[in-house]
Amino acid sequence: MHDHRRLGRELDLFDTDPLMGAGLPYWLPDGAIVRHTLEEYIREAERRAGYRHVYSPVLGKRELYEISGHWDHYGDDMFPPMDLGAEQVLLRPSLCPHHALIYRSRSHSYRELPLRMAELGGMYRSELSGVLGGLTRVRAITLNDAHIFCTLEQAVAEARAALELIGRAYADLGIRASRHRLSLPGEGGKYVADPELWRRATALLREVLDGSGIPYDAAEGEAAFYGPKIDVQITDPAGREATLSTVQIDFHQPERFDLHYIGADGAKHRPVMVHRSIIGSVERAVAHLIEAHGGAFPPWLAPVQLAVLPVGDEQAEHAHALADRAHGLGLRAEVAGPEQGTLAARIRAARLVPYQAVIGGREADAGLVAPRLRDGRRPDPLPADELLRRVADRVAARGTGLWEPA
């Protein structure tokens, strides 16, 4: 059973320091590579799906969160206000109020909709120290968030497309959903008091799930304060379940922020706001990837994709030349020479690297390399350029496959 906290430290991915504070991990170089690669993958997937990216500040005036409802319904999970002259500012607990303001800052026609706005942005939750753990529960969160402003008639199709985007990402990342949950309000006062709002949003989300053919469970007490949501659940090796991805249909915030677009009739109309997150918190996503793969990340996500292993010092020049060519192709390659131990020891040390290229005297003389795959396969020696082409093709294809036949 893999624990990301142990593996994260053993593999030099992330760590913590008491002086930084609980729930505030820092990323070491290899962990930063995984995180950066994941973030760029998400941005590219969103761009291809028609999203436009924005940046917004992590601070906002208290009034902003009073309007959105976070202050009244979510205040216990927010950090205390900071006095700034005559104003109070807060570390944001969510990105959606900022995106609502960005939408509101310009006039919009029905011809522009759906308008898909995405951001990988920071937010902060005042988690109690007793629930913090590794990367799964942190106080400083990088959220893969997006908000789609659309007409009522477009909402179901946009939410369904978001679910499909989530499914494709899971396939590329080599993870799977344990179940889908329709999260509904429960007893208590943390929810917006508008029964018609809840009825309409719930009916649309049921239509999304039923139309997608996805089995799901309804769960009371798991909704956001402003509306129901589809939660994509994952399960860690210890059997603990958590939410990774979400899709929500929101009528509340467009009303609170007085959002509108100009319809074909020339009149103002209220848009629907679809909230959507492919991988949710980057921190939680990386934690799950560490545990799901035991540190043996898919080739495109691995911190080191190719380990070049010269048998002796005589092959060092060939090894470094191969690594340089790999770098030129955008691959992450490292040379592990004899100074790091015997060949067997170096092969064991690189056991989590997807590809190894062993270069002995015969290979160097013939311009070949002897590949070794992480899963134990040992293809026949082949020209160095052919190995690099195959590795680059698998990285570009993403997914979890290591090798394709010639």
NORCOR-V791475 format. One record per backbone hydrogen bond with DSSP energy under -1.0 kcal/mol. NH is the residue of the N-H (numbers start at 0). CO is the residue of the C=O. If there is no record, write none. Layout:
BEGIN
NH CO
NH CO
END
This chain:
BEGIN
6 2
7 3
8 4
9 5
10 6
11 8
12 7
13 7
14 25
19 16
20 16
23 20
25 14
27 12
31 27
32 28
33 29
34 30
35 31
36 32
37 33
38 34
39 35
40 36
41 37
42 38
43 39
44 40
45 41
46 42
47 43
48 44
49 46
50 45
51 115
53 117
59 89
61 87
63 60
65 61
66 62
67 63
70 64
72 68
73 69
76 73
77 74
81 88
83 86
86 83
88 81
89 59
91 57
98 94
99 95
100 96
101 97
102 98
103 99
104 100
105 102
109 261
111 108
114 148
116 146
117 51
118 144
120 142
122 140
123 91
124 138
125 76
126 124
130 127
132 136
135 132
136 132
138 22
139 22
140 122
142 120
143 279
144 118
144 142
146 116
147 273
148 114
149 271
157 153
158 154
159 155
160 156
161 157
162 158
163 159
164 160
165 161
166 162
167 163
168 164
169 165
170 166
171 167
172 168
173 169
174 169
177 232
178 232
180 230
181 216
182 228
183 218
191 224
193 191
197 193
198 194
199 195
200 196
201 197
202 198
203 199
204 200
205 201
206 202
207 203
208 204
209 205
210 206
211 207
213 208
216 179
218 181
220 183
221 183
222 183
223 226
228 182
229 246
230 180
231 244
232 178
233 241
235 239
238 235
241 233
243 231
244 231
245 276
246 229
247 274
249 272
255 251
256 252
258 253
260 268
261 107
262 266
265 262
268 260
271 149
272 249
273 147
274 247
275 145
276 245
281 141
284 280
285 281
286 282
287 283
288 284
289 285
290 286
291 287
292 288
294 289
295 292
296 294
300 297
301 297
304 331
305 331
306 354
307 333
308 356
310 358
314 311
315 312
318 314
319 315
320 316
321 317
322 318
323 319
324 320
325 321
326 322
327 323
329 326
330 325
333 305
335 307
339 336
340 337
345 341
346 342
347 343
348 344
349 345
350 347
352 349
354 304
355 371
356 306
357 369
358 308
363 359
364 360
365 361
367 362
368 381
369 357
371 355
372 376
373 353
375 372
381 368
383 366
386 382
387 383
388 384
389 385
390 386
391 387
392 388
393 389
394 390
395 391
396 392
END
